[in-house]
């Protein structure tokens, strides 16, 4: 019984045919059990060369719900329609922020402000508030206080 291995190769003209011939030659020469290659052409469209979209820096994202976790395992869940970095800076320096209050009361504690956990993203102010409320119920962060 012969095993068939399907292999996708980009169609790069003559180079693709040379690669196929060389692979088949090597398989026939060194294979322990009989098998054959079946080559499937991949079209050489430009868009296939760029399959990955550039990821947006997570600190530049907006309309998100995020979680900040302290080294003492206390955490805070919040939402922002602005860039996350703007909100993070307010948590660091605005003494009305529960995160800032926690840091002032516990000077040895640290938050990883460069890597906040993004819990969700949604368009619309009402939807964002609803998502935040649901995630606060789910995570029950101890630094969130009713205001």
Residue frames as qw, qx, qy, qz and C-alpha x, y, z in Angstrom:
[[0.000, 0.890, 0.456, 0.000, 0.00, 0.00, 0.00],
 [0.430, 0.288, 0.010, 0.856, 1.38, 3.40, -1.01],
 [0.198, -0.723, -0.430, 0.503, 0.89, 6.36, 1.30],
 [0.322, 0.661, 0.275, 0.619, 0.15, 9.72, -0.30],
 [0.345, -0.522, -0.279, 0.728, 1.43, 12.94, 1.23],
 [0.242, 0.857, 0.353, 0.286, -0.23, 16.15, 0.13],
 [0.484, -0.374, -0.052, 0.789, 2.10, 19.13, 0.03],
 [0.247, 0.927, 0.284, 0.008, 1.18, 22.71, -0.78],
 [0.547, -0.192, 0.181, 0.795, 3.82, 24.76, -2.53],
 [0.214, 0.766, 0.086, -0.600, 3.55, 28.28, -3.86],
 [0.729, 0.528, 0.344, 0.269, 3.49, 28.54, -7.62],
 [0.210, -0.819, 0.232, 0.481, 6.74, 30.37, -8.31],
 [0.588, 0.690, -0.324, -0.272, 7.18, 29.18, -11.87],
 [0.731, 0.401, -0.545, 0.086, 10.23, 27.09, -12.78],
 [0.021, -0.460, 0.717, -0.524, 11.59, 27.13, -9.21],
 [0.732, -0.131, 0.377, -0.552, 8.48, 25.30, -7.95],
 [0.925, 0.281, -0.188, -0.175, 8.93, 22.55, -10.55],
 [0.460, 0.518, -0.644, 0.324, 12.61, 22.14, -9.64],
 [0.330, -0.368, 0.639, -0.590, 11.73, 21.83, -5.93],
 [0.880, 0.037, 0.164, -0.445, 9.09, 19.20, -6.74],
 [0.826, 0.402, -0.396, 0.011, 11.48, 17.14, -8.89],
 [0.230, 0.506, -0.695, 0.457, 14.23, 17.28, -6.25],
 [0.545, -0.269, 0.529, -0.592, 11.85, 16.27, -3.45],
 [0.937, 0.155, 0.007, -0.312, 10.51, 13.34, -5.46],
 [0.655, 0.496, -0.541, 0.181, 14.06, 12.24, -6.33],
 [0.038, -0.459, 0.699, -0.547, 15.13, 12.34, -2.67],
 [0.744, -0.130, 0.362, -0.547, 12.03, 10.45, -1.52],
 [0.929, 0.275, -0.183, -0.165, 12.53, 7.69, -4.08],
 [0.511, 0.521, -0.605, 0.318, 16.18, 7.38, -3.15],
 [0.091, 0.310, -0.716, 0.619, 15.92, 7.39, 0.67],
 [0.679, -0.252, 0.074, -0.686, 12.35, 6.40, 1.60],
 [0.214, -0.204, 0.933, -0.202, 12.02, 3.25, 3.69],
 [0.407, 0.411, 0.801, -0.154, 8.41, 2.62, 2.75],
 [0.223, 0.319, 0.571, 0.723, 6.72, 3.52, -0.52],
 [0.087, 0.758, 0.473, -0.439, 4.86, 6.80, -0.65],
 [0.387, 0.439, 0.394, 0.709, 4.23, 9.53, -3.14],
 [0.053, -0.372, -0.210, 0.903, 3.88, 13.27, -2.99],
 [0.212, 0.709, 0.595, 0.313, 0.84, 15.01, -4.36],
 [0.258, -0.150, -0.075, 0.952, 1.68, 18.67, -4.87],
 [0.092, 0.819, 0.566, -0.013, -1.07, 21.25, -4.65],
 [0.351, 0.372, 0.095, 0.854, -0.39, 24.63, -6.24],
 [0.158, -0.723, -0.407, 0.535, -0.91, 27.70, -4.14],
 [0.386, 0.821, 0.249, 0.338, -1.71, 30.72, -6.21],
 [0.554, -0.056, -0.120, 0.822, 0.93, 33.42, -6.16],
 [0.056, -0.853, -0.331, -0.399, -1.41, 36.29, -5.32],
 [0.216, 0.497, -0.359, 0.760, 0.09, 39.23, -3.50],
 [0.558, -0.544, 0.115, -0.616, -2.51, 39.18, -0.72],
 [0.955, -0.205, -0.214, -0.002, -1.50, 35.62, 0.22],
 [0.608, 0.313, -0.384, 0.620, 2.01, 36.87, 0.92],
 [0.056, -0.311, 0.376, -0.871, 0.57, 39.13, 3.63],
 [0.513, -0.395, -0.735, -0.202, -1.66, 36.85, 5.65],
 [0.455, -0.500, -0.542, 0.499, -1.09, 38.59, 8.97],
 [0.009, -0.884, -0.184, -0.429, -2.42, 42.01, 9.78],
 [0.279, 0.352, -0.482, 0.752, -0.24, 44.25, 11.92],
 [0.450, -0.590, -0.647, 0.175, -1.44, 44.00, 15.49],
 [0.098, -0.828, -0.010, -0.552, -2.41, 47.22, 17.14],
 [0.241, 0.242, -0.664, 0.665, -0.43, 48.03, 20.27],
 [0.386, -0.525, -0.758, 0.020, -2.74, 46.93, 23.08],
 [0.257, -0.472, -0.365, 0.760, -2.11, 50.17, 24.98],
 [0.088, 0.140, -0.276, -0.947, -3.49, 52.12, 22.01],
 [0.168, -0.382, -0.854, -0.312, -6.76, 50.19, 21.89],
 [0.270, -0.061, 0.249, -0.928, -10.01, 51.87, 22.86],
 [0.749, -0.100, -0.131, -0.642, -13.59, 50.83, 23.71],
 [0.619, 0.120, -0.767, 0.119, -12.32, 47.99, 25.88],
 [0.727, -0.635, 0.072, -0.251, -12.76, 46.43, 29.30],
 [0.523, 0.498, -0.603, 0.339, -9.45, 45.68, 31.02],
 [0.802, -0.578, -0.152, 0.009, -8.13, 44.16, 34.24],
 [0.211, 0.711, -0.524, 0.418, -5.17, 45.37, 36.28],
 [0.887, -0.360, -0.285, 0.050, -3.65, 42.93, 38.77],
 [0.189, -0.858, 0.414, -0.237, -1.37, 43.89, 41.64],
 [0.403, 0.383, -0.806, 0.204, 1.55, 41.81, 42.90],
 [0.268, -0.114, 0.746, -0.599, -0.57, 41.19, 46.02],
 [0.040, 0.268, 0.931, 0.245, -3.27, 39.66, 43.73],
 [0.230, 0.632, 0.420, -0.609, -5.73, 42.51, 44.27],
 [0.303, 0.196, 0.629, 0.689, -7.28, 43.51, 40.98],
 [0.240, 0.540, 0.193, -0.784, -9.33, 46.16, 39.29],
 [0.382, 0.403, 0.731, 0.398, -11.66, 45.90, 36.28],
 [0.104, 0.638, 0.117, -0.754, -12.39, 49.04, 34.28],
 [0.566, 0.562, 0.533, 0.282, -13.50, 50.25, 30.88],
 [0.113, -0.609, 0.120, 0.776, -12.44, 53.06, 28.63],
 [0.628, 0.707, 0.324, 0.008, -13.51, 54.50, 25.30],
 [0.113, 0.919, -0.360, -0.110, -10.18, 56.35, 25.12],
 [0.628, 0.446, -0.615, 0.167, -6.77, 54.83, 24.45],
 [0.839, -0.417, -0.334, 0.102, -5.92, 52.42, 27.24],
 [0.593, 0.113, -0.271, 0.750, -2.60, 54.19, 27.87],
 [0.137, -0.522, 0.017, -0.842, -4.49, 57.39, 28.78],
 [0.754, -0.515, -0.192, -0.360, -6.60, 55.49, 31.31],
 [0.853, -0.122, -0.327, 0.388, -3.55, 53.68, 32.72],
 [0.348, 0.326, -0.229, 0.849, -1.75, 57.00, 33.30],
 [0.437, -0.566, -0.021, -0.699, -4.75, 58.27, 35.24],
 [0.888, -0.376, -0.261, -0.045, -4.64, 55.15, 37.43],
 [0.717, 0.090, -0.309, 0.618, -0.97, 55.79, 38.13],
 [0.283, 0.157, -0.190, 0.927, -1.24, 59.46, 39.09],
 [0.389, -0.475, -0.191, -0.766, -4.85, 60.43, 39.88],
 [0.011, 0.144, -0.810, 0.569, -5.33, 60.01, 43.62],
 [0.665, 0.043, 0.194, -0.720, -9.08, 59.56, 43.13],
 [0.726, 0.240, -0.589, -0.262, -8.33, 56.26, 41.37],
 [0.880, -0.409, 0.153, -0.188, -8.67, 53.15, 43.53],
 [0.898, 0.234, -0.127, 0.352, -5.54, 51.76, 41.87],
 [0.271, 0.639, -0.291, 0.658, -3.53, 54.87, 42.81],
 [0.565, -0.630, 0.222, -0.484, -4.94, 54.77, 46.36],
 [0.987, -0.161, 0.001, 0.031, -3.87, 51.12, 46.64],
 [0.733, 0.383, -0.198, 0.527, -0.34, 51.94, 45.48],
 [0.027, -0.696, 0.274, -0.663, -0.04, 54.88, 47.87],
 [0.743, -0.516, 0.201, -0.375, -1.23, 52.75, 50.79],
 [0.927, -0.163, 0.306, 0.147, 1.09, 49.87, 49.79],
 [0.151, 0.867, -0.372, -0.296, 4.34, 51.33, 48.40],
 [0.314, -0.385, 0.839, 0.224, 5.95, 47.92, 47.80],
 [0.642, 0.403, 0.644, -0.101, 3.09, 46.73, 45.58],
 [0.010, -0.370, 0.522, 0.769, 3.28, 46.93, 41.78],
 [0.717, 0.511, 0.376, -0.289, 0.89, 46.70, 38.84],
 [0.484, -0.040, 0.610, 0.626, 2.11, 45.65, 35.43],
 [0.315, 0.710, 0.189, -0.600, 0.80, 48.72, 33.63],
 [0.132, 0.488, -0.629, -0.591, 2.58, 47.71, 30.41],
 [0.247, -0.005, -0.919, -0.306, 0.62, 44.46, 30.10],
 [0.508, 0.041, 0.451, -0.733, -2.95, 44.96, 31.35],
 [0.246, 0.181, 0.942, 0.138, -5.28, 42.11, 30.56],
 [0.384, 0.094, -0.241, -0.886, -7.87, 43.06, 27.94],
 [0.375, 0.142, 0.856, -0.326, -11.08, 41.24, 28.82],
 [0.408, 0.581, 0.697, 0.098, -13.26, 42.42, 25.98],
 [0.070, -0.206, 0.247, 0.944, -13.96, 45.01, 23.35],
 [0.210, 0.616, 0.757, 0.049, -17.27, 46.35, 22.13],
 [0.098, 0.250, 0.229, 0.936, -18.58, 49.39, 20.24],
 [0.382, -0.641, -0.412, -0.523, -21.13, 51.64, 21.90],
 [0.071, -0.468, 0.503, -0.723, -21.12, 53.37, 25.28],
 [0.767, -0.269, 0.180, -0.554, -24.11, 51.47, 26.74],
 [0.951, 0.132, -0.277, -0.026, -22.75, 48.16, 25.51],
 [0.460, 0.452, -0.555, 0.526, -19.32, 48.93, 27.00],
 [0.349, -0.423, 0.460, -0.698, -20.85, 49.73, 30.41],
 [0.914, -0.105, 0.022, -0.390, -22.90, 46.54, 30.28],
 [0.836, 0.285, -0.423, 0.201, -19.86, 44.43, 29.36],
 [0.152, 0.487, -0.573, 0.642, -17.88, 46.04, 32.20],
 [0.619, -0.343, 0.310, -0.635, -20.69, 45.27, 34.68],
 [0.972, 0.036, -0.142, -0.184, -20.86, 41.64, 33.58],
 [0.700, 0.364, -0.479, 0.385, -17.09, 41.23, 33.85],
 [0.143, -0.503, 0.508, -0.685, -17.02, 42.88, 37.29],
 [0.839, -0.227, 0.170, -0.465, -19.60, 40.32, 38.41],
 [0.938, 0.212, -0.270, 0.049, -17.52, 37.53, 36.91],
 [0.594, 0.376, -0.460, 0.542, -14.11, 38.57, 38.29],
 [0.557, -0.783, -0.277, -0.008, -15.29, 40.28, 41.52],
 [0.522, 0.417, -0.277, 0.691, -12.28, 42.63, 41.71],
 [0.502, -0.590, -0.484, 0.407, -11.57, 43.85, 45.22],
 [0.293, -0.221, -0.010, 0.930, -10.34, 47.31, 44.15],
 [0.135, -0.424, -0.498, -0.744, -13.59, 48.25, 42.41],
 [0.012, -0.331, -0.650, 0.684, -15.85, 50.26, 44.71],
 [0.123, 0.730, 0.640, 0.207, -19.36, 51.47, 44.08],
 [0.248, -0.057, -0.048, 0.966, -19.23, 55.17, 43.35]]
